[in-house]
Amino acid sequence: MIRPCQAEDVDAIKQIGNRAWQPIYDMYAETFGDELFGHVVPDRHSSKGEQIQSQWDHRPDCIYVCEVEGTIVGFVTFYLDRDSGIGTIGNNAVDPECGLKGIGQQLYAATLLRFREEGLSFAKVGTGLDDAHAPARRAYERAGFDIRHEDVTYFMKL
């Protein structure tokens, strides 16, 4: 069941986010090295959860969860920009331990429906081009995202 997030769901989705991002953080650590990684991700075990908490604190109406048999197994955060007519999918994940397929697609479908109900014209989502983000890219393409723009982020030691 996809439904709006409630206060009692926040700890569960923070834990899911923190666990789900570990492979991405592994890639960042390998790519960036320890020093830069420490600046980009202050605490790999809580940083994603802190972003999710911030979303709850500022826009609790823009988080959906997927609940299966009383357990939260996934979530999606999103933003509504009525001025530009663009809805943005933010942090989202399915519990790596869940083992169920299709949860991400259900969360995206509910979010895209909300965007349409809000009268928005476009939806966007950002992700990485590295191997760690490949599952996310495939999921977004399955959800119908078909206009793609690529960019690169550079770092340098000062």
DSSP file (Angstrom, degrees, kcal/mol; ACC not computed):
  #  RESIDUE AA STRUCTURE BP1 BP2  ACC     N-H-->O    O-->H-N    N-H-->O    O-->H-N    TCO  KAPPA ALPHA  PHI   PSI    X-CA   Y-CA   Z-CA
    1    1 A M              0   0    0      0, 0.0    66,-2.9     0, 0.0     2,-0.5   0.000 360.0 360.0 360.0 127.8    0.0    0.0    0.0
    2    2 A I  E     +A   66   0A   0     64,-0.2    64,-0.2   104,-0.1    73,-0.0  -0.845 360.0 150.7 -95.3 131.6    1.3    3.4   -1.0
    3    3 A R  E     -A   65   0A   0     62,-2.2    62,-2.9    -2,-0.5     3,-0.1  -0.970  50.0 -75.3-153.5 164.1    0.3    6.2    1.4
    4    4 A P  E     -A   64   0A   0      0, 0.0    60,-0.3     0, 0.0     2,-0.1  -0.356  58.5-101.3 -61.9 145.7    1.4    9.5    2.8
    5    5 A C        -     0   0    0     58,-2.5     2,-0.3    55,-0.3    58,-0.1  -0.391  36.3-156.5 -66.8 143.7    4.2    9.3    5.4
    6    6 A Q    >>  -     0   0    0     -2,-0.1     3,-2.4    -3,-0.1     4,-0.6  -0.823  31.8-103.4-117.9 161.4    3.2    9.7    9.0
    7    7 A A  G >4 S+     0   0    0     -2,-0.3     3,-1.1     1,-0.3     4,-0.4   0.858 120.5  57.1 -53.4 -39.2    5.3   10.7   11.9
    8    8 A E  G 34 S+     0   0    0      1,-0.2     4,-0.3     2,-0.1    -1,-0.3   0.596 102.4  57.7 -72.1  -7.9    5.7    7.2   13.2
    9    9 A D  G <> S+     0   0    0     -3,-2.4     4,-2.2     1,-0.1     5,-0.2   0.640  82.7  85.1 -89.7 -17.4    7.1    6.1    9.8
   10   10 A V  H <X S+     0   0    0     -3,-1.1     4,-2.3    -4,-0.6     5,-0.2   0.881  86.8  49.7 -62.0 -44.2   10.1    8.6    9.8
   11   11 A D  H  > S+     0   0    0     -4,-0.4     4,-2.1     1,-0.2    -1,-0.2   0.914 111.4  50.9 -60.7 -40.8   12.5    6.5   11.8
   12   12 A A  H  > S+     0   0    0     -4,-0.3     4,-2.3     1,-0.2    -2,-0.2   0.917 111.8  45.5 -63.6 -43.8   11.9    3.5    9.5
   13   13 A I  H  X S+     0   0    0     -4,-2.2     4,-2.7     1,-0.2    -1,-0.2   0.846 110.2  54.5 -73.0 -30.1   12.4    5.4    6.3
   14   14 A K  H  X S+     0   0    0     -4,-2.3     4,-2.6    -5,-0.2    -1,-0.2   0.924 110.2  47.1 -63.4 -42.7   15.6    7.0    7.7
   15   15 A Q  H  X S+     0   0    0     -4,-2.1     4,-2.3     2,-0.2     5,-0.2   0.910 112.1  49.8 -64.9 -42.2   16.9    3.5    8.4
   16   16 A I  H  X S+     0   0    0     -4,-2.3     4,-3.1     2,-0.2     5,-0.2   0.948 112.4  48.1 -60.6 -47.8   16.0    2.3    4.9
   17   17 A G  H  X S+     0   0    0     -4,-2.7     4,-1.7     1,-0.2    -2,-0.2   0.926 111.1  49.7 -59.1 -46.5   17.7    5.3    3.4
   18   18 A N  H  < S+     0   0    0     -4,-2.6     4,-0.3     1,-0.2    -1,-0.2   0.902 116.4  42.1 -61.3 -41.1   20.8    4.9    5.4
   19   19 A R  H >< S+     0   0    0     -4,-2.3     3,-1.3     1,-0.2    -2,-0.2   0.916 112.5  53.0 -71.2 -43.0   21.1    1.2    4.5
   20   20 A A  H 3< S+     0   0    0     -4,-3.1     4,-0.3     1,-0.3    -1,-0.2   0.790 105.5  54.5 -66.1 -28.1   20.2    1.6    0.8
   21   21 A W  T 3X S+     0   0    0     -4,-1.7     4,-2.7    -5,-0.2    -1,-0.3   0.517  79.6  94.3 -86.0  -3.6   22.8    4.2    0.2
   22   22 A Q  H <> S+     0   0    0     -3,-1.3     4,-2.5    -4,-0.3    -1,-0.2   0.901  84.0  49.9 -59.2 -43.2   25.8    2.2    1.5
   23   23 A P  H  > S+     0   0    0      0, 0.0     4,-1.8     0, 0.0    -1,-0.2   0.881 112.4  48.8 -62.8 -33.9   26.7    0.8   -2.0
   24   24 A I  H  > S+     0   0    0     -4,-0.3     4,-2.6    -3,-0.2    -2,-0.2   0.911 111.0  49.6 -69.5 -41.5   26.7    4.4   -3.3
   25   25 A Y  H  X S+     0   0    0     -4,-2.7     4,-2.9     2,-0.2     5,-0.2   0.865 106.8  56.1 -65.1 -34.7   28.8    5.6   -0.4
   26   26 A D  H  X S+     0   0    0     -4,-2.5     4,-2.2    -5,-0.2    -1,-0.2   0.934 109.4  46.5 -59.0 -44.9   31.2    2.7   -1.1
   27   27 A M  H  X S+     0   0    0     -4,-1.8     4,-2.8     2,-0.2     5,-0.2   0.924 112.5  49.7 -63.9 -44.5   31.6    3.9   -4.7
   28   28 A Y  H  X S+     0   0    0     -4,-2.6     4,-3.6     1,-0.2     5,-0.4   0.933 110.3  50.4 -59.6 -45.5   32.1    7.5   -3.5
   29   29 A A  H  X S+     0   0    0     -4,-2.9     4,-1.9     1,-0.2    -1,-0.2   0.907 113.7  45.0 -60.6 -42.4   34.7    6.5   -0.9
   30   30 A E  H  < S+     0   0    0     -4,-2.2    -1,-0.2    -5,-0.2    -2,-0.2   0.914 119.7  41.1 -67.2 -42.6   36.6    4.6   -3.6
   31   31 A T  H  < S+     0   0    0     -4,-2.8    -2,-0.2    -5,-0.2    -3,-0.2   0.919 124.9  33.6 -71.7 -45.1   36.3    7.4   -6.2
   32   32 A F  H  X S-     0   0    0     -4,-3.6     4,-0.5    -5,-0.2    -3,-0.2   0.770 101.4-129.9 -85.4 -27.5   37.0   10.3   -3.9
   33   33 A G  H  X  -     0   0    0     -4,-1.9     4,-2.4    -5,-0.4     5,-0.2  -0.076  38.2 -71.0  84.0 162.3   39.4    8.9   -1.4
   34   34 A D  H  > S+     0   0    0      1,-0.2     4,-2.1     2,-0.2    -1,-0.1   0.870 127.3  51.9 -60.7 -42.2   39.0    9.2    2.4
   35   35 A E  H  > S+     0   0    0      2,-0.2     4,-0.9     1,-0.2    -1,-0.2   0.963 116.3  36.7 -64.8 -53.3   39.7   12.9    2.8
   36   36 A L  H >X S+     0   0    0     -4,-0.5     4,-2.4     1,-0.2     3,-0.9   0.908 114.1  57.3 -65.9 -41.3   37.2   14.2    0.1
   37   37 A F  H 3X S+     0   0    0     -4,-2.4     4,-3.2     1,-0.3    -1,-0.2   0.900 101.9  56.7 -56.4 -40.7   34.7   11.5    1.0
   38   38 A G  H 3< S+     0   0    0     -4,-2.1    -1,-0.3    -5,-0.2    -2,-0.2   0.794 110.4  44.7 -61.7 -28.2   34.7   12.8    4.6
   39   39 A H  H << S+     0   0    0     -3,-0.9    -1,-0.2    -4,-0.9    -2,-0.2   0.860 117.1  43.5 -80.9 -38.3   33.7   16.3    3.4
   40   40 A V  H  < S+     0   0    0     -4,-2.4    -2,-0.2     1,-0.3    -3,-0.2   0.890 128.7  25.5 -75.3 -40.0   31.1   15.1    0.9
   41   41 A V     <  -     0   0    0     -4,-3.2     3,-0.4    -5,-0.2    -1,-0.3  -0.852  68.1-172.5-127.5  93.1   29.5   12.5    3.3
   42   42 A P  S    S+     0   0    0      0, 0.0     2,-0.3     0, 0.0    -1,-0.1   0.855  82.8   9.5 -57.8 -37.9   30.1   13.5    6.9
   43   43 A D    >>  -     0   0    0      1,-0.1     4,-2.8     0, 0.0     3,-2.0  -0.826  63.7-162.4-146.5 103.4   28.7   10.3    8.3
   44   44 A R  T 34 S+     0   0    0     -3,-0.4     4,-0.2    -2,-0.3   -19,-0.1   0.681  91.5  55.5 -60.9 -18.2   27.9    7.5    5.9
   45   45 A H  T 34 S+     0   0    0      1,-0.1    -1,-0.3     2,-0.1   -27,-0.1   0.533 125.2  16.2 -94.0  -6.8   25.6    5.8    8.5
   46   46 A S  T <> S+     0   0    0     -3,-2.0     4,-2.2   -28,-0.1    -2,-0.2   0.499  95.6  92.9-139.1 -10.6   23.3    8.8    9.1
   47   47 A S  H  X S+     0   0    0     -4,-2.8     4,-1.7     1,-0.2     5,-0.1   0.901  91.7  45.4 -59.8 -44.9   23.7   11.4    6.4
   48   48 A K  H  > S+     0   0    0     -4,-0.2     4,-2.2     1,-0.2    -1,-0.2   0.913 111.9  53.2 -66.3 -40.8   20.9   10.1    4.2
   49   49 A G  H  > S+     0   0    0      1,-0.2     4,-2.6     2,-0.2    -1,-0.2   0.866 105.7  54.0 -60.3 -36.6   18.6    9.8    7.2
   50   50 A E  H  X S+     0   0    0     -4,-2.2     4,-2.2     2,-0.2    -1,-0.2   0.885 107.5  50.4 -65.9 -38.4   19.4   13.4    8.1
   51   51 A Q  H  X S+     0   0    0     -4,-1.7     4,-2.0     2,-0.2    -2,-0.2   0.912 111.6  48.2 -63.8 -41.4   18.3   14.5    4.6
   52   52 A I  H  X S+     0   0    0     -4,-2.2     4,-2.4     2,-0.2    -2,-0.2   0.907 110.0  51.8 -65.8 -41.3   15.1   12.5    5.0
   53   53 A Q  H  X S+     0   0    0     -4,-2.6     4,-2.7     1,-0.2    -1,-0.2   0.901 107.9  52.6 -61.0 -40.8   14.5   14.0    8.5
   54   54 A S  H  X S+     0   0    0     -4,-2.2     4,-2.1     2,-0.2     5,-0.3   0.908 107.9  50.7 -62.1 -41.8   14.9   17.5    6.9
   55   55 A Q  H  X S+     0   0    0     -4,-2.0     4,-3.6     1,-0.2    -2,-0.2   0.938 111.5  48.2 -60.0 -45.6   12.3   16.7    4.3
   56   56 A W  H  < S+     0   0    0     -4,-2.4    -2,-0.2     1,-0.2    -1,-0.2   0.913 111.9  50.1 -60.6 -42.6    9.9   15.6    7.1
   57   57 A D  H  < S+     0   0    0     -4,-2.7    -1,-0.2     2,-0.2    -2,-0.2   0.843 125.4  25.9 -65.0 -34.5   10.6   18.7    9.1
   58   58 A H  H  < S+     0   0    0     -4,-2.1    -2,-0.2    -5,-0.2    -3,-0.2   0.785 138.1  14.6-103.5 -32.7   10.0   21.1    6.1
   59   59 A R    ><  +     0   0    0     -4,-3.6     3,-2.1    -5,-0.3    19,-0.2  -0.443  59.6 159.2-143.8  64.3    7.6   19.2    3.7
   60   60 A P  G >  S+     0   0    0      0, 0.0     3,-0.7     0, 0.0   -55,-0.3   0.742  75.3  66.1 -63.0 -20.4    6.0   16.2    5.4
   61   61 A D  G 3  S+     0   0    0      1,-0.2    -5,-0.1    -3,-0.1    -2,-0.0   0.513  92.6  64.2 -77.1  -3.4    3.3   16.3    2.8
   62   62 A C  G <  S+     0   0    0     -3,-2.1    16,-2.2    -7,-0.2     2,-0.4  -0.242  83.4  87.8-116.8  43.5    5.8   15.4    0.1
   63   63 A I  E <   - B   0  77A   0     -3,-0.7   -58,-2.5    14,-0.2     2,-0.3  -0.985  51.1-171.8-139.1 129.1    6.8   11.9    1.3
   64   64 A Y  E     -AB   4  76A   0     12,-2.5    12,-2.2    -2,-0.4     2,-0.3  -0.896   6.2-160.8-113.9 150.4    5.1    8.7    0.4
   65   65 A V  E     -AB   3  75A   0    -62,-2.9   -62,-2.2    -2,-0.3     2,-0.5  -0.901  14.7-135.4-124.1 157.8    5.8    5.3    1.9
   66   66 A C  E     -AB   2  74A   0      8,-2.5     7,-2.9    -2,-0.3     8,-1.0  -0.974  23.1-168.0-111.1 123.4    5.1    1.7    0.8
   67   67 A E  E     - B   0  72A   0    -66,-2.9     2,-0.5    -2,-0.5     5,-0.2  -0.948   6.4-174.4-115.3 129.2    3.7   -0.5    3.6
   68   68 A V  E >  S- B   0  71A   0      3,-3.0     3,-1.8    -2,-0.5    -2,-0.0  -0.980  74.4 -21.7-125.2 118.8    3.5   -4.2    3.2
   69   69 A E  T 3  S-     0   0    0     -2,-0.5    -1,-0.1     1,-0.3     3,-0.1   0.880 129.3 -47.7  49.8  44.8    1.8   -6.2    6.0
   70   70 A G  T 3  S+     0   0    0      1,-0.2     2,-0.4    -3,-0.0    -1,-0.3   0.470 117.8 108.5  81.6   2.7    2.4   -3.4    8.5
   71   71 A T  E <   -B   68   0A   0     -3,-1.8    -3,-3.0   -59,-0.0     2,-0.5  -0.944  69.1-127.6-116.9 133.1    6.1   -2.9    7.6
   72   72 A I  E     +B   67   0A   0     -2,-0.4    -5,-0.2    -5,-0.2     3,-0.1  -0.659  33.6 168.0 -75.4 124.1    7.5    0.1    5.8
   73   73 A V  E     +     0   0A   0     -7,-2.9    22,-3.2    -2,-0.5     2,-0.3   0.438  58.2   2.4-118.8  -4.3    9.5   -1.3    2.9
   74   74 A G  E     -BC  66  94A   0     -8,-1.0    -8,-2.5    20,-0.3     2,-0.3  -0.983  54.6-166.2-172.2 167.0   10.1    1.8    0.8
   75   75 A F  E     -BC  65  93A   0     18,-2.3    18,-1.8    -2,-0.3     2,-0.3  -0.979   6.7-157.1-156.4 162.9    9.7    5.6    0.5
   76   76 A V  E     -BC  64  92A   0    -12,-2.2   -12,-2.5    -2,-0.3     2,-0.3  -0.976   6.8-158.9-145.3 135.9    9.9    8.5   -1.9
   77   77 A T  E     +B   63   0A   0     14,-2.8    13,-3.1    -2,-0.3     2,-0.3  -0.823  20.0 175.5-106.7 154.9   10.4   12.2   -1.2
   78   78 A F  E     - C   0  89A   0    -16,-2.2     2,-0.4    -2,-0.3    11,-0.2  -0.975  22.9-137.5-155.5 166.9    9.4   14.8   -3.8
   79   79 A Y  E     - C   0  88A   0      9,-2.3     9,-2.4    -2,-0.3     2,-0.6  -0.976   9.9-148.2-131.5 141.3    9.1   18.5   -4.4
   80   80 A L  E     - C   0  87A   0     -2,-0.4     2,-0.8     7,-0.2     7,-0.2  -0.949  11.4-176.5-112.8 115.0    6.4   20.5   -6.1
   81   81 A D  E  >> + C   0  86A   0      5,-1.7     4,-1.9    -2,-0.6     5,-1.3  -0.826   5.2 175.3-111.0  91.1    7.4   23.6   -8.0
   82   82 A R  T  45S+     0   0    0     -2,-0.8    -1,-0.2     1,-0.2     5,-0.1   0.813  75.2  61.0 -67.4 -29.9    4.2   25.1   -9.2
   83   83 A D  T  45S+     0   0    0      1,-0.2    -1,-0.2    -3,-0.1    -2,-0.1   0.920 116.6  29.9 -64.0 -43.6    5.9   28.2  -10.7
   84   84 A S  T  45S-     0   0    0      2,-0.2    -1,-0.2    -3,-0.2    -2,-0.2   0.670 104.6-126.4 -88.3 -17.6    8.0   26.1  -13.1
   85   85 A G  T  <5 +     0   0    0     -4,-1.9    36,-2.3     1,-0.3    37,-2.2   0.708  68.0 127.2  78.1  20.3    5.5   23.3  -13.5
   86   86 A I  E   < -Cd  81 122A   0     -5,-1.3    -5,-1.7    35,-0.2     2,-0.4  -0.943  44.9-160.2-118.6 129.2    8.1   20.7  -12.6
   87   87 A G  E     -Cd  80 123A   0     35,-2.6    37,-2.4    -2,-0.5     2,-0.5  -0.864  14.4-153.6-100.2 140.3    7.8   18.1   -9.9
   88   88 A T  E     -Cd  79 124A   0     -9,-2.4    -9,-2.3    -2,-0.4     2,-0.5  -0.959   9.1-142.5-120.7 126.9   11.1   16.5   -8.7
   89   89 A I  E     +Cd  78 125A   0     35,-2.7    37,-0.6    -2,-0.5   -11,-0.3  -0.749  29.9 177.9 -81.1 129.4   11.6   13.1   -7.2
   90   90 A G  E     -     0   0A   0    -13,-3.1    -1,-0.1    -2,-0.5   -12,-0.1   0.226  47.2  -2.4-104.1-135.0   14.1   13.3   -4.4
   91   91 A N  E    S+     0   0A   0    -15,-0.1   -14,-2.8   -40,-0.1    -1,-0.4  -0.340  71.4 159.5 -60.3 137.3   15.5   10.7   -2.1
   92   92 A N  E     +C   76   0A   0    -16,-0.2     2,-0.3    -3,-0.1   -16,-0.2  -0.972   6.2 157.9-158.9 147.7   13.8    7.3   -2.5
   93   93 A A  E     -C   75   0A   0    -18,-1.8   -18,-2.3    -2,-0.3     2,-0.4  -0.983  31.5-133.1-165.9 157.6   14.7    3.8   -1.7
   94   94 A V  E     -C   74   0A   0     -2,-0.3   -20,-0.3   -20,-0.2   -21,-0.0  -0.951  48.8 -94.0-113.1 139.7   13.3    0.3   -1.2
   95   95 A D    >>  -     0   0    0    -22,-3.2     3,-1.9    -2,-0.4     4,-0.5  -0.322  29.3-141.2 -54.5 121.8   14.6   -1.6    1.9
   96   96 A P  T 34 S+     0   0    0      0, 0.0     3,-0.2     0, 0.0    -1,-0.2   0.747 102.1  52.1 -59.7 -22.0   17.5   -3.7    0.6
   97   97 A E  T 34 S+     0   0    0      1,-0.2    -2,-0.1     2,-0.0   -24,-0.0   0.541  87.2  86.7 -88.1  -8.0   16.3   -6.6    2.9
   98   98 A C  T <4  -     0   0    0     -3,-1.9    -1,-0.2   -25,-0.2     3,-0.1   0.887  67.4-161.2 -67.1 -44.1   12.7   -6.5    1.6
   99   99 A G     <  +     0   0    0     -4,-0.5     2,-0.3     1,-0.3    -1,-0.1   0.465  45.4 125.7  77.3   0.0   13.1   -8.9   -1.4
  100  100 A L        -     0   0    0    -27,-0.1     2,-0.3     2,-0.0     3,-0.3  -0.693  50.7-140.2 -93.5 147.2   10.0   -7.7   -3.1
  101  101 A K  S    S+     0   0    0     -2,-0.3    -1,-0.0     1,-0.2     0, 0.0  -0.744  74.7  30.4-102.8 151.7    9.9   -6.4   -6.7
  102  102 A G  S  > S+     0   0    0     -2,-0.3     4,-1.9     3,-0.0    -1,-0.2   0.392  75.9 115.9  89.5  -2.7    8.0   -3.4   -8.1
  103  103 A I  H  > S+     0   0    0     -3,-0.3     4,-2.4     1,-0.2     5,-0.2   0.931  77.0  50.5 -66.8 -44.6    7.9   -1.3   -5.0
  104  104 A G  H  > S+     0   0    0      1,-0.2     4,-2.7     2,-0.2     5,-0.2   0.917 109.7  51.4 -58.3 -43.3    9.9    1.5   -6.5
  105  105 A Q  H  > S+     0   0    0      1,-0.2     4,-2.5     2,-0.2    -1,-0.2   0.887 109.4  50.0 -62.6 -39.1    7.6    1.5   -9.6
  106  106 A Q  H  X S+     0   0    0     -4,-1.9     4,-2.1     2,-0.2    -1,-0.2   0.905 111.4  48.8 -65.7 -40.7    4.6    1.8   -7.3
  107  107 A L  H  X S+     0   0    0     -4,-2.4     4,-2.1     2,-0.2    -2,-0.2   0.917 112.9  47.2 -64.7 -43.3    6.1    4.7   -5.4
  108  108 A Y  H  X S+     0   0    0     -4,-2.7     4,-3.1     2,-0.2     5,-0.2   0.916 110.6  52.5 -64.5 -41.8    7.1    6.5   -8.6
  109  109 A A  H  X S+     0   0    0     -4,-2.5     4,-2.2     1,-0.2    -2,-0.2   0.915 110.3  47.6 -61.2 -42.9    3.6    6.0  -10.1
  110  110 A A  H  X S+     0   0    0     -4,-2.1     4,-2.0     2,-0.2    -1,-0.2   0.896 113.9  47.7 -64.6 -39.6    1.9    7.4   -7.0
  111  111 A T  H  X S+     0   0    0     -4,-2.1     4,-2.3     2,-0.2    -2,-0.2   0.919 111.4  49.3 -68.4 -43.6    4.3   10.4   -7.1
  112  112 A L  H  X S+     0   0    0     -4,-3.1     4,-2.2     1,-0.2    -2,-0.2   0.877 109.4  53.2 -64.3 -36.5    3.8   11.0  -10.8
  113  113 A L  H  X S+     0   0    0     -4,-2.2     4,-2.8    -5,-0.2    -1,-0.2   0.921 108.0  50.6 -61.7 -43.7    0.0   10.9  -10.2
  114  114 A R  H  X S+     0   0    0     -4,-2.0     4,-2.0     2,-0.2    -2,-0.2   0.917 107.9  53.0 -60.1 -43.0    0.3   13.5   -7.5
  115  115 A F  H  <>S+     0   0    0     -4,-2.3     5,-2.4     1,-0.2     4,-0.3   0.923 111.2  46.4 -58.1 -44.4    2.3   15.7   -9.9
  116  116 A R  H ><5S+     0   0    0     -4,-2.2     3,-1.7     1,-0.2    -2,-0.2   0.918 110.4  52.1 -64.6 -43.4   -0.5   15.4  -12.5
  117  117 A E  H 3<5S+     0   0    0     -4,-2.8    -1,-0.2     1,-0.3    -2,-0.2   0.823 106.5  55.0 -61.9 -31.0   -3.1   16.1   -9.9
  118  118 A E  T 3<5S-     0   0    0     -4,-2.0    -1,-0.3    -5,-0.2    -2,-0.2   0.503 118.9-114.1 -79.4  -4.7   -1.1   19.3   -8.9
  119  119 A G  T < 5 +     0   0    0     -3,-1.7    -3,-0.2    -4,-0.3    -2,-0.1   0.670  60.6 157.3  81.3  17.3   -1.3   20.4  -12.5
  120  120 A L      < -     0   0    0     -5,-2.4    -1,-0.2    -6,-0.2   -34,-0.2  -0.391  35.3-152.0 -75.4 155.8    2.5   20.1  -13.1
  121  121 A S  S    S+     0   0    0    -36,-2.3     2,-0.3     1,-0.2   -35,-0.2   0.719  70.4  24.1-100.1 -26.4    3.7   19.7  -16.7
  122  122 A F  E     -d   86   0A   0    -37,-2.2   -35,-2.6    -7,-0.1     2,-0.4  -0.945  57.7-149.7-140.7 157.5    7.0   17.8  -16.2
  123  123 A A  E     -d   87   0A   0     -2,-0.3     2,-0.3   -37,-0.2   -35,-0.2  -0.961  17.6-174.5-123.9 146.4    8.7   15.4  -13.7
  124  124 A K  E     +d   88   0A   0    -37,-2.4   -35,-2.7    -2,-0.4     2,-0.3  -0.968   9.2 179.7-138.9 158.2   12.4   15.2  -13.1
  125  125 A V  E     -d   89   0A   0     -2,-0.3     2,-0.4   -37,-0.2   -35,-0.1  -0.973  15.8-144.6-152.5 144.1   14.8   13.0  -11.1
  126  126 A G        +     0   0    0    -37,-0.6     2,-0.3    -2,-0.3    -2,-0.0  -0.870  25.2 155.4-114.0 148.2   18.5   13.1  -10.8
  127  127 A T        -     0   0    0     -2,-0.4     2,-0.1    10,-0.0    -2,-0.0  -0.961  39.8 -87.7-158.2 170.7   20.9   10.2  -10.3
  128  128 A G        -     0   0    0     -2,-0.3     9,-0.1     1,-0.1     8,-0.0  -0.396  17.6-139.1 -84.9 162.3   24.6    9.3  -11.0
  129  129 A L  S    S+     0   0    0     -2,-0.1    -1,-0.1     8,-0.0     2,-0.0   0.375  72.0 102.0 -98.4   1.6   26.1    7.8  -14.1
  130  130 A D  S >  S-     0   0    0      1,-0.1     3,-0.9     3,-0.0     4,-0.3  -0.244  89.5-100.2 -81.7 171.9   28.3    5.4  -12.2
  131  131 A D  G >  S+     0   0    0      1,-0.2     3,-1.3     2,-0.2    -1,-0.1   0.827 118.7  63.0 -63.1 -33.0   27.8    1.7  -11.8
  132  132 A A  G 3  S+     0   0    0      1,-0.3    -1,-0.2     2,-0.1     4,-0.2   0.796 106.8  44.7 -64.7 -26.7   26.4    2.1   -8.2
  133  133 A H  G <> S+     0   0    0     -3,-0.9     4,-2.3     1,-0.2     3,-0.3   0.408  83.2 101.0 -95.5   1.1   23.5    4.2   -9.6
  134  134 A A  H <> S+     0   0    0     -3,-1.3     4,-2.4    -4,-0.3     5,-0.2   0.891  79.7  52.6 -56.4 -43.4   22.7    1.8  -12.5
  135  135 A P  H  > S+     0   0    0      0, 0.0     4,-2.2     0, 0.0    -1,-0.2   0.903 109.8  49.6 -60.8 -37.7   19.7    0.2  -10.8
  136  136 A A  H  > S+     0   0    0     -3,-0.3     4,-2.5    -4,-0.2     5,-0.2   0.919 109.3  51.5 -65.8 -42.4   18.3    3.7  -10.1
  137  137 A R  H  X S+     0   0    0     -4,-2.3     4,-2.3     1,-0.2    -1,-0.2   0.933 111.0  48.0 -59.8 -45.2   18.7    4.6  -13.8
  138  138 A R  H  X S+     0   0    0     -4,-2.4     4,-2.4     1,-0.2    -1,-0.2   0.908 111.4  50.8 -61.5 -41.6   16.9    1.5  -14.9
  139  139 A A  H  X S+     0   0    0     -4,-2.2     4,-1.6    -5,-0.2    -1,-0.2   0.908 110.6  48.1 -64.5 -41.7   14.1    2.1  -12.5
  140  140 A Y  H  <>S+     0   0    0     -4,-2.5     5,-2.2     2,-0.2     4,-0.4   0.900 111.5  50.0 -66.9 -39.6   13.6    5.7  -13.6
  141  141 A E  H ><5S+     0   0    0     -4,-2.3     3,-1.3    -5,-0.2    -2,-0.2   0.910 109.3  51.6 -65.3 -40.6   13.6    4.6  -17.3
  142  142 A R  H 3<5S+     0   0    0     -4,-2.4    -1,-0.2     1,-0.3    -2,-0.2   0.841 105.0  57.5 -62.0 -32.2   11.0    1.9  -16.5
  143  143 A A  T 3<5S-     0   0    0     -4,-1.6    -1,-0.3    -5,-0.2    -2,-0.2   0.579 129.3 -97.0 -76.0  -8.7    8.9    4.5  -14.8
  144  144 A G  T < 5S+     0   0    0     -3,-1.3     2,-0.4    -4,-0.4    -3,-0.2   0.424  71.3 148.1 111.5  -0.7    8.8    6.5  -18.1
  145  145 A F      < +     0   0    0     -5,-2.2    -1,-0.3     1,-0.2    -2,-0.1  -0.561  11.1 153.9 -68.5 121.8   11.6    9.1  -17.7
  146  146 A D        +     0   0    0     -2,-0.4     2,-0.6     1,-0.1    -1,-0.2   0.395  40.5  84.7-136.6   0.4   12.9    9.5  -21.2
  147  147 A I        -     0   0    0      2,-0.0     2,-0.4     0, 0.0    -1,-0.1  -0.947  63.4-169.6-106.4 119.9   14.4   13.0  -21.6
  148  148 A R        +     0   0    0     -2,-0.6     2,-0.4    -3,-0.1    -2,-0.0  -0.911  19.5 179.5-122.0 135.6   18.0   12.8  -20.4
  149  149 A H        -     0   0    0     -2,-0.4     2,-0.4     2,-0.0    -2,-0.0  -0.999  14.7-158.3-129.1 129.5   20.6   15.4  -19.6
  150  150 A E        +     0   0    0     -2,-0.4     2,-0.3   -21,-0.0    -2,-0.0  -0.835  15.0 169.0-108.0 144.4   24.1   14.4  -18.4
  151  151 A D        -     0   0    0     -2,-0.4     2,-0.4     2,-0.0    -2,-0.0  -0.930  23.2-130.5-144.0 173.6   26.5   16.5  -16.5
  152  152 A V        -     0   0    0     -2,-0.3     2,-0.5     2,-0.0    -2,-0.0  -0.959   6.1-150.4-128.1 140.9   29.8   16.1  -14.6
  153  153 A T        -     0   0    0     -2,-0.4     2,-0.3     2,-0.0    -2,-0.0  -0.964  17.9-163.2-110.7 125.9   30.9   17.2  -11.2
  154  154 A Y        -     0   0    0     -2,-0.5     2,-0.3     2,-0.0    -2,-0.0  -0.820   5.6-170.2-107.2 147.8   34.6   17.9  -10.7
  155  155 A F        -     0   0    0     -2,-0.3     2,-0.3     2,-0.0  -119,-0.0  -0.916   2.2-174.7-126.4 157.2   36.5   18.2   -7.5
  156  156 A M        -     0   0    0     -2,-0.3     2,-0.4     0, 0.0    -2,-0.0  -0.978  28.9-113.5-149.4 147.6   40.1   19.4   -6.8
  157  157 A K              0   0    0     -2,-0.3    -2,-0.0     1,-0.1  -121,-0.0  -0.633 360.0 360.0 -77.5 132.1   42.3   19.5   -3.7
  158  158 A L              0   0    0     -2,-0.4    -1,-0.1     0, 0.0     0, 0.0   0.406 360.0 360.0 -97.7 360.0   43.1   23.0   -2.7
